[in-house]
Amino acid sequence: MTDVLTTRWTDGAPPLGDALVVVAPHPDDEVIAAAGLMSWCTSVGVPVRVVAVTDGEMSHARSLRITPDEVRVRRIAERAAALLVLGLAPAVDRLCVPDGQIGRHERRLADAIAELAPAGATVVAPWRHDRHPDHEATGRAAAVAARRTGATLWEVPIWAKVARTVAPGPGRRHSQLVLEPAMVGLKARSVGCFGSQLTAVGPDPLDGPVVHPHELAAMLDGHEAVLWR
């Protein structure tokens, strides 16, 4: 896959540890936020694992067309298909935290991340100001875990890219991995595996989609941003 990757970083590459641990609040977050990062790390010999915080089972909680259990099964399969498109086979650790309730389980999540990402690892997690409660809770837990173990923390914006509110803040740096056109296309095909989030499961407005075309376009802008110290 190295022929479709770039190692060009804007404002310098952030420090990379000896393993990459991508903490995803829901299935699709790991690919939307870090498909290029995971592929780049794999290409330079850094092992990758994914910490799947929830199974995303409540994305259609009010729909009469699909149950949370059906959503769970579908989204787990979508993640596997998306990683296959990318040619990646990371270890995936499912924590089964209730979707929509990560904020109630931050201490448990921090403990789990600390166990899976010891000193020397780089933790990738949503930015703590990502404009989604599950994302922000995940970011806070990852920050606690990284401080505890000495792991490096990379915070990645997802929904904040849609809102155009990405700002590093005092004492922080903002780097971006620039994706080559071939990688942009590969990432788009990978994200396309998450049909449950991109297309409606039925005719009612409560049936979705969860991510609308203009939101997806903002997320897939050809760059993967990293906020770090």
N, C-alpha and C positions, 0 to 999 in steps of 0.2 A: 504493500500500500504506500510505500514511500514515494512513488511516482506522482501521487496526487496530493502530497502534503507540502506545506511550507513551514520553515522554521523562522520566518520573518515576524518579529514582534515589534510593535510600535512602543517606543519609550523603554525598550529593553525587556528581556525575558525575566519574569519573576523567578526567584530561587526554587529549584525543583529538587525534591528529596529522592529517596531510593524506591519509593512506591507511590502510586497515585490512588487515592481513595475518594471516589465520587459519591457524595451523599445526596440522594435524590428523594425529595418529599413524595413524589408520585412517579409512576411509570410514564415516561417521556421527558421528564426534567433532565435526566442524565444525558440524553441525546440532544435535546434542544440547547442545553447550556454548554455541553462539553464533548460533543462528537469529535470535533477537531483536536481538542486537548487530549482525549483518550487515544486517538489515532496517532498523534504526534508522539506521545509518551511510549506507545507500543513500538513505534518505529525506531526509537532511540534506546530500546531495551529496558524501559522502566515498566514494571508490572502494574496492571490496573485491576482494581476491584470496585464493585458498585454496592453501596449500602442502600437498599430499597426500604425506605422508612415506612411507607404505607403501600397498599396495593391499589390505591386510587379508586376504591370501591364506591365512594359516594359522589362521583362526578355527575351522576344522573339520579340523585337521591329522590327527586320528585317526579321522575318519569314513571309512567304506567306501562311502558314498553319493555323495560329491562330492570332486573333486580340487582341490588348491590353484589350479590354473589356472582351473578352472570357478568357484571362489569369487572369484578376482580379476575375471573378466569380469562376474560378477553384481554384485559390490560397486561397481565403477566405474559400472555402469548405474544402480544404486540411488542413488548420489550425484547423478547427473545428474537423475534423477526427483525427488529430494528438493528440490534447488535450484529446479527448475521449479515445484514446488508453492508454494514461497516467493516465486516471481516474481523470482528473482535469477539473474543470469548473470555471476558473477565469473570472472575468469581462474583456471584451475586448473593448477597446476604439479605434475606427478607426479614425485617423486624416485626412486621404485622402490627405496627402502631395504627390505631383507628384513624381512618382518613377524616380530615377536618378537625382533629383533636390533638394535633402534635403539641400544641402549647400546653396541654395538660400532662404531657409525658416528656418534657424537656430533660429532666434529670436522668430518666431512664435512657433517653436517646444519647445524652452526653456520655454516659457510662459505656454504652455500646460502641460509640464512635471511638472513644479512648482505647477500648480494647482492640478495635480493628485497625486503628491508625496510630501506632506507637511513634516515639521519637524517630526522626529520620524520614517519616512519610510526609506527603503533601496531601492535605485534605481540601477537596473542592466541595463547596456548599453554596446554596443560594445566599445572596447578599442579605444582610440583616435589615435592609430597607427595601425589600423587593415588592412591596405592595400586595402581598398575599400572606395571610396569617400563617399558613402551614410553612411557607418558604421562610418567613422571618423567624419562626420558632426553630426551624431546622438550622438556620444560620447561627442563631444564638447558641444552640446546643453544640454545634461544631466549634464555635469559638471557645466555649468552655473546655471542650475536650482537647483542643489544640494547646491551650494554655497549660492544661494539666500535664500533658505528655511531652510538650516541646515540639510537636509536629508543626509544620508550616501550614498556614491557612491561606487558601485562595478563595475569595468570595466572588461569585458570578451573578450578574443581574439577568433576570429572565423577564418577568412582567415589568420591571423597571425600564427595560428597553422599549416596551410598548408605550409607557407613559413618558418616556424621554426624561427620566429623573436621575440618571446615573451620574453620580459625583463621588469622587474618592473620599472627600472629607479630610480634615487636618491630619497630617502625619501619615497619610496613606498614598499609595501610588496606583496608577491606572494603566495597565498594559493590555494590548489586544493582540491575539493571534490572528493574523490575516490568512484567510483560507484561499487557496488556489481555486480557480473556476471548477476544476474537476472535483475537488473536495466539497465545494458548495453544492454541486449537483448530487454527489453521493450522500451528503447530509440531508438534503431535501428528500431524497428517496427513502432514507432511513426514517425520518420524521413522518413521512407518509404512511408508514406502517401503523401509526396510531389512529386508525380510522374511527375508533370510538370517540375520539376527542375532536376530530376534524369534520365529521359529517354527522348529521342528525340520525338518531336511531329510530325516529318515528316522526309523524306530522305535527305533533304538538310543540309549541315553543319550549316546553320543559324537556324535550327530547334532545336538545343541543342544536348546533355544535357547541362545544366548550371553548375551543380556540377558533376565532373567526379569521378569515383570510387576511385582513389587514393586520391583525395581531401577529399572525404567523410570519407575515412578511417582515415585520419589525424585529421579531426574534431571530429570523434567519437572514441577517443583513450582511453575511459574508465575513463577520468578525466574531471572535469569542473574547469577551472582556474579562479581565481578572483584576480585582481590587486586592491589594496586598500591602504589607508594611516592609 
